[in-house]
Amino acid sequence: MTDTNPAEIPTRFGHDEGREADRGSERRGRGRKGEQLQVPEAEFRSYYGRPIIKAPVWKNPDVPLYLFLGGLAATSAGLGALGGATDRPTLRRTGRLAAAGGAVGGTVFLVHDLHRPSRFLHMLRVFKPTSPLSVGTWILSPFATFAAATAAAEVVEPSLRRRGAHGLARVVRRAGNASGAASAVIGPALGTYTAVLFSNTAVPTWHEAHRHLPIVFAGSAAAAGGGMGLVGSSVRDNVPAARLAVAGAAVELAAGEVMERQLGLLGDVYRKGRAHTLMRASKACLAAGAVGTLLGRRRRWSAALSGLALMAGSALTRFGVFDAGIASANDPAHIVVPQRERLEQRRSTMDQDVAPPDRTFA
């Protein structure tokens, strides 16, 4: 048994009580004016600097190309239907073929990202309204079917007329018009559902932009479809495509700028790194394409170059948004800082809601 000097006991206990008193006064003095904490406020950090959430495993460039081709196909289907209704044959043909090509190409990239085609087919076994991916699969499948049927009718009808089968050609044309109208109706949902899919993830930059991202994607889709219409249609038929392209570019530029500013800290991924480079190039292409369309729509070569610039800007936007999301998922500050801000806001709201005690006495 160890002997203890009785003279040391009060001294040791006195030191402990003094430390506790100092700690209690420090805690009580945190809210007093003029006093400062001896220990600095803790800063956010993750375990060995590793990301807090897991970044999406979607492939690059498969997913950005799928986003671009889906938007291109969505608006091209509407231009094809409009060209058929207003007797603009070159616009009708360009829109129908672009819608089918975009739908087929986007499906190929999507299946490649899923690694096995059977996974895409398995998603068609059930329909979950609460899952954007399930809803998107059921949007893409009928759209691709109608768009492919419309493109087939567009290719087969002239051949039938050359062979003298005018009656069968009329039947094929009517079927093509019906399927083209169906794909045009589904088109807006195809062009924007991917924004809902991105916003439904845990990636901070995508999730917090759920109000702006669908508008950005809709404008990007309109710019891409209008640009394709300018490339493939004649000067006489390209008026609807030019109007759609300019409107889409304007919406995309304005909504993208508002989105980046209102994201605050989460928008820093658009101001640095690869996403910054891609978004700057996208804005330059969209602005050049819109100006070229307004000034040179009546010249065939100028309209084609403007359309290519608009399509390039739309594609770069999809790549920029995708890269920004990956960078946001890998940044621990994008997780911790907004969470602490929400906690502080909640605490301040609760403090305001609690009424002070009534200290009046009768």
Phi, psi and omega per residue, in radians:
M1 nan 2.354 -3.071
T2 -1.486 2.321 3.120
D3 -1.452 2.478 -3.138
T4 -2.128 2.308 3.125
N5 -1.296 2.055 -3.101
P6 -1.045 -0.410 -3.128
A7 -1.249 -0.357 -3.112
E8 -1.504 -0.299 -3.024
I9 -1.156 -0.908 3.137
P10 -1.091 -0.573 3.137
T11 -1.138 -0.775 -3.108
R12 -1.176 -0.762 3.131
F13 -1.150 -0.592 3.118
G14 -1.123 -0.705 3.083
H15 -1.096 -0.748 -3.128
D16 -1.109 -0.751 3.138
E17 -1.147 -0.591 3.104
G18 -1.148 -0.702 3.109
R19 -1.113 -0.768 3.126
E20 -1.087 -0.668 3.114
A21 -1.127 -0.707 3.115
D22 -1.113 -0.718 3.131
R23 -1.142 -0.719 3.137
G24 -1.135 -0.707 3.111
S25 -1.168 -0.586 3.115
E26 -1.174 -0.720 3.113
R27 -1.141 -0.708 -3.139
R28 -1.233 -0.433 -3.066
G29 -1.577 0.052 -3.113
R30 -1.100 -0.640 -3.095
G31 -1.619 -0.001 -3.113
R32 -1.413 2.542 -3.120
K33 -1.281 2.369 3.083
G34 1.608 -0.201 3.134
E35 -1.754 2.595 -3.125
Q36 -2.186 2.644 3.094
L37 -1.280 2.457 3.072
Q38 -1.338 -0.471 3.139
V39 -1.790 2.220 -3.134
P40 -1.150 2.719 3.104
E41 -1.095 2.474 3.138
A42 -1.235 2.439 3.102
E43 -1.777 2.732 -3.122
F44 -1.202 2.578 3.029
R45 -2.817 2.691 3.083
S46 -1.956 3.004 -3.076
Y47 -1.179 1.896 -3.108
Y48 0.971 0.529 3.099
G49 1.274 0.222 -3.107
R50 -1.414 2.687 3.120
P51 -1.060 2.583 -3.129
I52 -1.414 -0.657 3.086
I53 -1.951 2.820 3.133
K54 -1.527 2.250 3.138
A55 -1.182 2.640 3.104
P56 -0.998 2.522 -3.119
V57 -1.625 0.206 3.120
W58 -1.117 2.536 -3.071
K59 -1.457 2.622 3.012
N60 -2.079 2.096 0.397
P61 -1.793 0.211 -3.042
D62 -1.026 -0.897 -3.069
V63 -1.206 -0.823 3.088
P64 -1.033 -0.665 3.100
L65 -1.186 -0.627 3.058
Y66 -1.098 -0.729 3.102
L67 -1.074 -0.785 -3.113
F68 -1.155 -0.830 -3.102
L69 -1.178 -0.597 3.082
G70 -1.123 -0.755 3.088
G71 -1.150 -0.706 3.105
L72 -1.069 -0.787 -3.135
A73 -1.151 -0.674 -3.080
A74 -1.059 -0.851 -3.109
T75 -1.391 -0.482 3.090
S76 -1.145 -0.600 3.097
A77 -1.090 -0.717 3.098
G78 -1.150 -0.700 3.101
L79 -1.157 -0.641 3.092
G80 -1.121 -0.742 3.097
A81 -1.141 -0.683 3.112
L82 -1.166 -0.686 3.104
G83 -1.111 -0.646 3.087
G84 -1.221 -0.610 -3.123
A85 -1.329 -0.439 -3.090
T86 -1.893 0.226 3.096
D87 1.040 0.958 3.014
R88 -2.114 1.505 -2.971
P89 -1.086 -0.698 -3.121
T90 -1.212 -0.631 3.081
L91 -1.212 -0.678 3.114
R92 -1.091 -0.812 -3.106
R93 -1.165 -0.759 3.131
T94 -1.087 -0.793 -3.126
G95 -1.104 -0.741 -3.106
R96 -1.195 -0.772 -3.139
L97 -1.196 -0.662 3.114
A98 -1.171 -0.662 3.118
A99 -1.112 -0.775 3.132
A100 -1.182 -0.777 3.135
G101 -1.102 -0.719 3.118
G102 -1.155 -0.691 3.136
A103 -1.171 -0.753 3.134
V104 -1.181 -0.794 3.124
G105 -1.095 -0.739 3.104
G106 -1.106 -0.671 3.109
T107 -1.122 -0.689 3.118
V108 -1.079 -0.802 3.133
F109 -1.160 -0.629 3.118
L110 -1.162 -0.781 3.125
V111 -1.120 -0.658 3.105
H112 -1.138 -0.623 3.096
D113 -1.197 -0.553 3.120
L114 -1.388 -0.086 3.080
H115 1.333 -0.700 -3.112
R116 -2.305 2.340 3.117
P117 -1.072 -0.445 -3.109
S118 -1.109 -0.496 3.129
R119 -1.148 -0.642 3.088
F120 -1.162 -0.703 3.128
L121 -1.185 -0.603 3.129
H122 -1.147 -0.518 3.132
M123 -1.213 -0.310 3.101
L124 -1.480 -0.065 -3.123
R125 -1.314 -0.469 -3.135
V126 -2.319 2.808 3.067
F127 -2.219 2.007 -3.126
K128 -1.995 1.842 3.137
P129 -1.078 -0.395 -3.135
T130 -1.454 -0.106 -3.114
S131 -1.903 1.989 3.096
P132 -1.059 -0.564 3.132
L133 -1.187 -0.714 3.093
S134 -1.149 -0.766 3.113
V135 -1.115 -0.716 3.126
G136 -1.092 -0.651 3.098
T137 -1.101 -0.704 3.133
W138 -1.334 -0.271 3.004
I139 -1.436 -0.779 -3.092
L140 -1.169 -0.699 -3.047
S141 -1.096 -0.934 3.106
P142 -1.158 -0.590 3.111
F143 -1.094 -0.825 3.138
A144 -1.081 -0.647 3.131
T145 -1.140 -0.858 -3.137
F146 -1.150 -0.711 -3.126
A147 -1.147 -0.700 3.111
A148 -1.154 -0.686 3.099
A149 -1.144 -0.680 3.122
T150 -1.148 -0.756 3.115
A151 -1.133 -0.675 3.101
A152 -1.103 -0.718 3.098
A153 -1.128 -0.663 3.127
E154 -1.121 -0.578 -3.127
V155 -1.451 -0.657 -3.040
V156 -1.359 -0.632 -3.042
E157 -0.991 -0.855 3.117
P158 -1.047 -0.629 3.110
S159 -1.130 -0.711 3.110
L160 -1.136 -0.675 3.124
R161 -1.171 -0.657 3.101
R162 -1.138 -0.520 3.129
R163 -1.503 -0.049 3.097
G164 1.575 0.076 3.131
A165 -1.532 1.221 -3.051
H166 -1.220 -0.620 3.123
G167 -1.123 -0.793 3.101
L168 -1.163 -0.585 3.109
A169 -1.121 -0.664 3.111
R170 -1.150 -0.684 3.106
V171 -1.106 -0.764 3.127
V172 -1.114 -0.684 -3.137
R173 -1.143 -0.731 3.120
R174 -1.129 -0.716 3.100
A175 -1.107 -0.690 3.105
G176 -1.136 -0.684 3.107
N177 -1.124 -0.695 -3.135
A178 -1.164 -0.830 3.133
S179 -1.176 -0.565 3.076
G180 -1.154 -0.682 3.088
A181 -1.148 -0.662 3.120
A182 -1.129 -0.765 3.118
S183 -1.156 -0.588 3.107
A184 -1.172 -0.580 3.110
V185 -1.217 -0.680 -3.127
I186 -1.355 -0.369 -3.034
G187 -0.905 -0.870 -3.124
P188 -1.004 -0.639 3.105
A189 -1.184 -0.664 3.122
L190 -1.147 -0.624 -3.087
G191 -1.309 -0.288 -3.044
T192 -2.127 -0.262 -3.066
Y193 -1.148 -0.480 3.130
T194 -1.131 -0.538 3.061
A195 -1.152 -0.686 3.078
V196 -1.140 -0.664 3.104
L197 -1.080 -0.789 3.116
F198 -1.132 -0.745 -3.090
S199 -1.191 -0.338 -3.111
N200 -1.519 0.078 3.109
T201 -1.612 3.064 3.107
A202 -1.535 0.041 3.135
V203 -1.197 2.094 -2.984
P204 -1.015 -0.819 -3.085
T205 -1.126 -0.626 3.098
W206 -1.316 -0.758 -3.053
H207 -1.160 -0.744 -3.103
E208 -1.285 -0.233 3.125
A209 -1.722 0.442 -3.049
H210 -1.158 -0.348 3.100
R211 -1.475 -0.474 -3.034
H212 -1.808 -0.514 -3.035
L213 -1.089 -0.725 3.071
P214 -1.060 -0.604 3.115
I215 -1.214 -0.711 3.101
V216 -1.079 -0.774 -3.128
F217 -1.194 -0.622 3.101
A218 -1.151 -0.775 3.081
G219 -1.117 -0.675 3.110
S220 -1.120 -0.711 3.108
A221 -1.125 -0.712 3.119
A222 -1.138 -0.699 3.108
A223 -1.120 -0.703 -3.137
A224 -1.190 -0.817 3.138
G225 -1.145 -0.732 3.085
G226 -1.127 -0.657 3.089
G227 -1.109 -0.712 3.085
M228 -1.127 -0.652 3.082
G229 -1.110 -0.654 3.091
L230 -1.173 -0.607 -3.132
V231 -1.244 -0.717 -2.986
G232 -1.700 -0.308 -3.065
S233 -1.751 2.841 3.139
S234 -1.362 2.951 3.138
V235 -1.100 -0.609 -3.121
R236 -1.190 -0.512 -3.020
D237 -1.818 -0.025 -2.948
N238 -1.637 0.184 -3.121
V239 -1.087 -0.859 3.109
P240 -1.062 -0.657 3.127
A241 -1.136 -0.704 3.140
A242 -1.127 -0.755 3.136
R243 -1.134 -0.741 3.125
L244 -1.141 -0.699 -3.110
A245 -1.138 -0.790 -3.124
V246 -1.156 -0.755 3.125
A247 -1.109 -0.742 3.134
G248 -1.116 -0.731 3.121
A249 -1.107 -0.728 3.139
A250 -1.119 -0.756 3.134
V251 -1.126 -0.761 -3.123
E252 -1.110 -0.765 -3.136
L253 -1.144 -0.794 -3.105
A254 -1.190 -0.839 -3.117
A255 -1.151 -0.639 3.106
G256 -1.136 -0.689 3.119
E257 -1.159 -0.746 3.110
V258 -1.119 -0.720 -3.139
M259 -1.067 -0.816 -3.113
E260 -1.118 -0.640 -3.128
R261 -1.283 -0.728 -3.073
Q262 -1.356 -0.235 3.076
L263 -1.248 -0.373 3.122
G264 1.130 -2.161 3.140
L265 -1.035 -0.664 -3.093
L266 -1.204 -0.267 3.129
G267 -1.497 0.019 -3.129
D268 -1.196 -0.321 3.105
V269 -1.215 -0.354 3.067
Y270 -1.503 -0.097 -3.104
R271 -1.965 0.185 3.110
K272 -2.715 2.810 3.041
G273 1.280 -2.805 -3.066
R274 -1.169 -0.650 3.133
A275 -1.075 -0.667 3.104
H276 -1.084 -0.760 3.125
T277 -1.108 -0.752 -3.125
L278 -1.159 -0.729 -3.120
M279 -1.214 -0.639 3.067
R280 -1.106 -0.774 3.110
A281 -1.124 -0.648 3.114
S282 -1.101 -0.799 3.139
K283 -1.105 -0.680 3.121
A284 -1.129 -0.755 3.142
C285 -1.154 -0.731 -3.137
L286 -1.138 -0.763 3.137
A287 -1.128 -0.771 3.133
A288 -1.131 -0.715 3.129
G289 -1.152 -0.696 3.129
A290 -1.161 -0.777 3.120
V291 -1.120 -0.741 3.107
G292 -1.093 -0.609 3.105
T293 -1.199 -0.738 -3.137
L294 -1.155 -0.628 -3.054
L295 -1.633 -0.505 -3.004
G296 -2.217 0.483 -3.129
R297 -1.120 -0.521 -3.050
R298 -1.406 -0.106 3.059
R299 -1.875 2.272 -2.990
R300 -1.067 -0.808 -3.091
W301 -1.177 -0.647 3.132
S302 -1.195 -0.703 3.110
A303 -1.116 -0.695 -3.136
A304 -1.157 -0.773 3.118
L305 -1.111 -0.698 3.108
S306 -1.108 -0.711 3.110
G307 -1.108 -0.707 3.097
L308 -1.114 -0.700 3.109
A309 -1.118 -0.699 3.135
L310 -1.158 -0.720 3.106
M311 -1.150 -0.690 3.094
A312 -1.100 -0.730 3.105
G313 -1.097 -0.698 3.107
S314 -1.123 -0.751 3.131
A315 -1.138 -0.719 3.141
L316 -1.129 -0.593 3.081
T317 -1.083 -0.762 3.139
R318 -1.122 -0.715 3.097
F319 -1.159 -0.677 3.133
G320 -1.137 -0.773 3.119
V321 -1.117 -0.706 3.128
F322 -1.107 -0.842 -3.136
D323 -1.131 -0.636 3.106
A324 -1.097 -0.681 3.102
G325 -1.140 -0.726 3.114
I326 -1.110 -0.746 3.116
A327 -1.125 -0.646 3.125
S328 -1.169 -0.698 3.124
A329 -1.142 -0.510 -3.124
N330 -1.534 -0.021 -3.116
D331 -1.794 1.941 -3.130
P332 -1.054 -0.525 -3.118
A333 -1.092 -0.541 -3.139
H334 -1.212 -0.280 3.095
I335 -1.675 -0.836 -2.981
V336 -1.332 -0.827 -3.042
V337 -1.083 -0.863 3.097
P338 -1.075 -0.615 3.107
Q339 -1.104 -0.758 3.134
R340 -1.173 -0.637 3.093
E341 -1.121 -0.703 3.103
R342 -1.157 -0.674 3.105
L343 -1.126 -0.759 3.109
E344 -1.116 -0.691 3.107
Q345 -1.145 -0.677 3.118
R346 -1.152 -0.713 3.116
R347 -1.136 -0.735 3.127
S348 -1.141 -0.628 3.097
T349 -1.163 -0.724 3.116
M350 -1.152 -0.668 3.108
D351 -1.121 -0.623 3.128
Q352 -1.270 -0.572 -3.111
D353 -1.296 -0.446 -3.120
V354 -1.385 2.104 -3.126
A355 -1.335 2.534 3.104
P356 -1.155 2.605 -3.113
P357 -1.158 2.579 -3.132
D358 -1.446 1.961 -3.089
R359 -1.848 0.243 3.106
T360 -1.464 2.462 3.140
F361 -2.108 2.599 3.139
A362 -1.261 nan nan
